[in-house]
Amino acid sequence: MIHTLPELPYPTNALEPYIDKETMEVHHGKHHATYVKNLNAALEKYPKLQSNNVDELLRDFKSLPQEIQTAVRNNGGGHANHSLFWQIMGPDGGGEPTGPIAQALESSFSSFNAFKEQFSKAALDRFGSGWAWVIQRNGQLAIESTANQDSPLMEGKVPVFGIDVWEHAYYLKYQNRRADYISSWWNVVNWSVINKQLARAREAVGVA
């Protein structure tokens, strides 16, 4: 399998004014594209592994040849994380969640506002580069954060959605104001797509 850069599901200016066109062009067209290029390069000597999709590579990370583990961790993680990230945002996003994700957040965190506060804090407090995630853990949702491009898939966990807090995700518009970026990001969250991802996550962990 030759890994490829997925197309954005919307134009690069579609998330303005919250995420600007230039940031999207650099973030998707350069950063994500580089992860894909480097992942393919790492797998060149391992044709059998080329038949695995990126989620499979990350779930089986510890069994990979040691010489490519770092490359798959960084670049495979970057590819998987961003592929999900583009999908769970949209120009008609924002507002409070509806459907199963609304019920799941209320069940796990008592209210959407309580969840939003905890998730925003996890994103803000992630030192350096990384992500904040909502994962499906048995029958409940949980908030976690990972460093760099580490993916929850590497630990056998299933992400429902997450926010990228690498500086390249926001610095052109927000400079060092990560809190402002996180606050703005809630306006582009696509709850419809997240409901679909929640269903996939529940199926993966055997939750009805």
VENHU-V807326 format. One record per pair of residues at least 24 apart in sequence whose ideal C-beta (glycine too) atoms are under 8 Angstrom apart, sorted by the first residue. I is the first residue (numbers start at 1). GAP is how many residues later the second one is. D is the distance in whole Angstrom. If there is no record, write none. Layout:
((I;GAP;D) (I;GAP;D))
This chain:
((1;49;5) (1;50;6) (1;51;7) (1;52;7) (2;38;6) (2;48;7) (3;33;5) (3;36;5) (3;37;5) (3;51;6) (3;76;6) (4;32;6) (5;27;6) (5;28;5) (5;31;5) (6;77;5) (6;80;7) (8;78;6) (9;77;6) (9;78;6) (9;81;7) (10;80;6) (10;81;6) (14;76;8) (14;77;4) (15;74;6) (15;75;8) (15;76;6) (15;173;5) (18;166;4) (18;167;7) (18;169;5) (18;170;5) (19;70;8) (19;151;8) (19;154;7) (19;165;7) (19;166;7) (19;169;6) (20;152;7) (20;153;5) (22;150;6) (23;145;8) (23;146;7) (23;147;7) (23;149;5) (23;150;6) (26;142;7) (26;146;7) (27;55;8) (27;137;8) (27;141;6) (27;142;6) (28;54;7) (28;58;7) (31;47;7) (31;51;8) (31;137;6) (32;46;7) (32;47;7) (32;50;4) (32;51;8) (34;41;8) (35;39;8) (35;40;4) (35;41;8) (35;43;3) (35;44;5) (35;47;7) (35;114;7) (36;39;8) (36;43;5) (38;33;6) (38;36;8) (38;37;4) (39;32;7) (39;33;7) (39;36;4) (39;37;5) (39;40;6) (41;30;8) (42;26;5) (42;29;4) (42;30;6) (42;33;7) (43;25;7) (43;29;8) (54;25;5) (54;26;5) (54;29;8) (55;25;6) (55;98;6) (58;93;5) (58;95;4) (58;96;5) (59;94;5) (59;95;7) (59;97;7) (61;93;5) (73;76;7) (73;77;7) (73;81;7) (74;74;7) (74;75;5) (75;74;7) (76;75;8) (77;71;7) (77;72;4) (77;73;6) (77;74;4) (77;77;7) (78;71;4) (80;71;5) (80;73;6) (81;50;6) (81;68;6) (81;70;6) (81;81;7) (81;83;7) (82;82;7) (84;75;6) (84;77;7) (84;78;7) (84;113;7) (85;77;7) (85;78;8) (85;79;6) (87;103;7) (87;106;5) (87;110;8) (88;73;4) (88;74;8) (88;101;7) (88;102;6) (88;105;5) (88;106;5) (88;109;7) (89;96;8) (89;99;4) (89;100;7) (89;101;6) (90;98;6) (90;100;4) (90;102;8) (90;103;7) (91;97;7) (92;98;8) (93;94;7) (93;95;4) (93;96;5) (93;97;4) (93;98;7) (94;92;6) (94;93;4) (94;94;6) (94;95;6) (95;96;8) (97;94;4) (97;97;7) (98;93;6) (99;92;7) (99;93;8) (99;96;5) (100;95;6) (100;98;6) (100;99;7) (101;59;8) (101;90;6) (101;93;5) (101;94;5) (101;97;5) (102;89;8) (104;36;8) (104;37;5) (104;94;6) (105;36;6) (107;33;7) (107;34;8) (108;32;5) (108;33;4) (108;34;7) (109;32;7) (115;28;8) (116;70;7) (118;25;6) (119;24;5) (119;44;8) (120;59;8) (120;62;5) (120;63;7) (123;40;5) (123;42;5) (123;55;8) (123;59;5) (124;41;8) (124;54;6) (124;55;6) (124;58;6) (126;39;5) (129;36;7) (129;37;4) (129;38;7) (130;35;6) (130;36;7) (131;31;5) (131;32;7) (131;33;6) (131;34;6) (132;30;6) (132;31;5) (132;33;7) (133;26;5) (133;27;8) (133;28;7) (133;29;4) (134;25;7) (134;26;5) (134;27;5) (134;28;7) (135;24;6) (135;25;6) (135;66;8) (136;24;6) (136;62;7) (136;65;4) (136;66;6) (136;68;7) (136;69;5) (136;71;7) (137;68;8) (138;67;7) (138;69;7) (139;68;6) (158;42;8) (158;43;4) (158;46;5) (158;47;6) (159;38;8) (159;42;7) (160;34;6) (160;37;5) (160;38;5) (160;41;5) (161;28;8) (161;33;5) (161;36;6))
